Amino acid sequence: MEIKVQKLNQEQLNQMGVFDWPVWTKGVSKFPWSYDSIEECYFLEGDVTIEVKEAKAVSFGKGDFVTFPKGLECTWNIKVPVRKHYNFK
């Protein structure tokens, strides 16, 4: 199960309607999370490391477009407060 991290340009983000998606914010924290559907998100702010059992940790933050696969179980470690647009598929 792979977390996909991309750099998309403004045109790509606009075509996907990212800036019309809801916004989620969260302060510095660490918590378990699981995904029952695919989540796509675009980070406006933040610095996060996602820890997954039996896989290498993945880090990302401001300016990254991240896709979390359905069925992923992980731990979020937010080092700098997060603000992101998100969409569930």
NUGUVEX-63116 format. One line per field, with one value per residue (C-alpha): residue number from 1; residue in three letters; y, x, z. Coordinates in steps of 0.1 Angstrom, whole numbers. Each point is the difference from the previous one (the first is absolute). Layout:
num [NUM,...]
residuo [ALA,...]
yy [Y,...]
xx [X,...]
zz [Z,...]
REM end
This chain:
num [1,2,3,4,5,6,7,8,9,10,11,12,13,14,15,16,17,18,19,20,21,22,23,24,25,26,27,28,29,30,31,32,33,34,35,36,37,38,39,40,41,42,43,44,45,46,47,48,49,50,51,52,53,54,55,56,57,58,59,60,61,62,63,64,65,66,67,68,69,70,71,72,73,74,75,76,77,78,79,80,81,82,83,84,85,86,87,88,89]
residuo [MET,GLU,ILE,LYS,VAL,GLN,LYS,LEU,ASN,GLN,GLU,GLN,LEU,ASN,GLN,MET,GLY,VAL,PHE,ASP,TRP,PRO,VAL,TRP,THR,LYS,GLY,VAL,SER,LYS,PHE,PRO,TRP,SER,TYR,ASP,SER,ILE,GLU,GLU,CYS,TYR,PHE,LEU,GLU,GLY,ASP,VAL,THR,ILE,GLU,VAL,LYS,GLU,ALA,LYS,ALA,VAL,SER,PHE,GLY,LYS,GLY,ASP,PHE,VAL,THR,PHE,PRO,LYS,GLY,LEU,GLU,CYS,THR,TRP,ASN,ILE,LYS,VAL,PRO,VAL,ARG,LYS,HIS,TYR,ASN,PHE,LYS]
yy [0,31,36,21,35,23,36,13,33,27,-10,-37,10,23,-27,-24,26,-3,35,-8,-30,4,10,-20,14,-17,11,-17,-35,-38,-23,-33,2,-24,6,-16,18,17,35,26,31,32,14,37,-1,-25,-26,-36,-34,-31,-32,-33,-34,-20,30,30,32,26,38,29,35,33,-2,-38,-19,-32,-31,-25,-34,-17,-24,18,-1,25,24,38,19,37,21,33,8,-12,17,-20,-3,-36,-22,-36,-23]
xx [0,17,-4,5,16,0,8,-28,-1,-27,-17,-2,-14,-26,-11,-6,-20,23,-7,-37,6,-6,29,13,23,18,26,32,-10,5,-30,-9,-22,-15,-15,-33,2,27,9,16,13,20,21,-2,20,17,27,-12,16,-22,11,-12,7,25,7,23,-14,-12,4,-17,-13,-8,-5,-3,-30,-4,-21,-8,-12,-31,7,32,6,25,11,0,29,-7,31,-13,-37,-19,-24,-11,-27,-13,-23,-12,-6]
zz [0,-12,10,-31,3,-30,-9,-22,-17,4,-32,10,34,-16,-25,29,19,30,13,2,23,38,22,30,27,29,24,10,11,-5,-6,-17,-32,-25,-34,-11,-33,-22,12,-22,17,-7,28,5,32,22,5,4,3,-6,17,-15,15,-22,-22,-1,15,-25,6,-18,5,-15,-38,-1,-16,19,-8,28,-11,13,28,12,38,12,26,-7,16,-6,7,-13,0,-31,-23,-30,-27,0,-21,6,-30]
REM end
